[in-house]
Each structure stands twice: as C-alpha cells, then as structure tokens.
C-alpha cells in the first residue's frame, strides 16, 4: 500500500512540476486515477485474504498489476518514449507478482 501511496504523491508532484506537455499530463492524470483506485483494490484484496477467499484476492491483486501496465502503456503509445514512472510501475508489477505467488500457494 505504501508504494501505491508514494507513487500517487510522485505523480501529483510530476504533474505540478511543469516539465511535461499536454500528452504527458494526460497520461499522468490517467496514472493518478489508476493508482488512486489501486488503494481500494489493495484493501479489497487484503480483506479477501483475511476471509481466506483466495480466488477473490487473486483477482484483486491481478487488477493491481493492470494498474501499472495500463499506466505504462499510456506513455508507450507515444512511440519511442519512456514513462517517468517506469521504475515505479515495474516495481509494483514485481511486488504484485510475488504476492500473487503467495496467494496461489495459500490456495
């Protein structure tokens, strides 16, 4: 959850920095919305884990991976351009993949 909150704060900072054009700001805005939604998705996943509803937890955590992938894809649509959030998105994907493995092991 901390990574999602930290990334959301970083996105806000990037948007306010004035370093990005309209296309990038639109991508950042989408990413901010995705990361904001990811907070509740993570809470839902934790609740499912507590209830030992592993299939639901798996589904929720898979949605978290989609957050990072969708955020990254928005920037990649521009062509040969690197997202300013690549590191954070990759880290979220890696952490979520580990959590999914744990959930699958518990199931």
C-alpha positions in Angstrom: 0.0 0.0 0.0 2.9 2.4 0.8 4.3 2.0 -2.7 0.9 2.9 -4.2 0.5 6.0 -2.0 4.1 7.1 -2.7 3.7 6.7 -6.4 0.4 8.7 -6.3 2.2 11.5 -4.5 5.0 11.4 -7.0 2.5 11.6 -9.9 1.0 14.7 -8.3 4.4 16.2 -8.0 5.3 15.4 -11.6 2.0 17.0 -12.8 2.8 20.2 -10.8 6.4 20.4 -12.0 5.6 21.9 -15.3 8.1 19.7 -17.1 5.6 17.9 -19.2 3.5 18.6 -22.3 -0.3 18.1 -22.6 0.1 14.5 -23.7 2.3 13.6 -20.8 0.0 15.4 -18.3 -3.0 13.4 -19.7 -1.0 10.2 -19.2 -0.1 11.3 -15.7 -3.7 12.1 -14.9 -4.8 8.6 -16.0 -2.0 7.1 -13.9 -3.1 9.1 -10.9 -6.6 7.9 -11.2 -5.4 4.3 -11.6 -3.1 4.5 -8.6 -5.9 6.2 -6.5 -8.2 3.3 -7.4 -5.5 0.8 -6.6 -5.6 1.8 -2.9 -9.2 0.4 -2.5 -8.3 -2.6 -4.7 -5.5 -3.4 -2.3 -7.8 -3.0 0.7 -10.3 -5.4 -1.0 -7.5 -7.9 -1.7 -6.4 -7.8 2.0 -9.9 -8.3 3.1 -10.3 -11.3 0.8 -7.1 -12.7 2.2 -8.3 -12.3 5.8 -11.5 -14.1 4.8 -9.4 -16.8 3.1 -11.2 -16.1 -0.2 -8.1 -16.7 -2.2 -9.7 -16.5 -5.7 -11.1 -13.1 -4.9 -7.7 -12.0 -3.5 -6.0 -13.3 -6.7 -8.5 -11.3 -8.8 -8.0 -8.1 -6.9 -4.2 -8.4 -7.0 -4.3 -9.1 -10.7 -6.1 -5.8 -11.1 -3.3 -4.1 -9.3 -0.9 -5.4 -12.0 -3.2 -3.9 -14.6 -2.8 -0.5 -12.9 0.9 -0.5 -13.6 0.7 -1.9 -17.1 -2.1 0.5 -18.1 -0.1 3.4 -16.7 3.0 2.4 -18.6 1.1 1.7 -21.8 -0.3 5.2 -22.0 3.2 6.6 -22.3 4.4 3.9 -24.7 1.6 4.7 -27.2 3.6 7.8 -28.0 6.2 5.7 -29.6 9.9 5.6 -28.5 9.2 7.4 -25.3 9.9 6.3 -21.7 7.4 6.9 -19.0 8.7 8.9 -16.0 7.0 6.2 -13.9 8.7 3.1 -15.4 10.7 2.3 -12.3 7.6 2.5 -10.0 5.4 0.6 -12.4 7.9 -2.2 -12.8 8.4 -2.4 -9.0 4.6 -2.6 -8.5 4.4 -5.4 -11.1 7.2 -7.3 -9.4 5.8 -6.9 -5.9 2.3 -7.9 -7.0 3.6 -10.9 -8.9 5.3 -12.1 -5.6 2.0 -11.5 -3.7 0.1 -13.5 -6.3 2.5 -16.4 -5.9 2.0 -16.4 -2.2 -1.8 -16.3 -2.7 -1.6 -19.2 -5.1 0.5 -21.1 -2.6 -2.1 -20.5 0.2 -4.9 -21.6 -2.1 
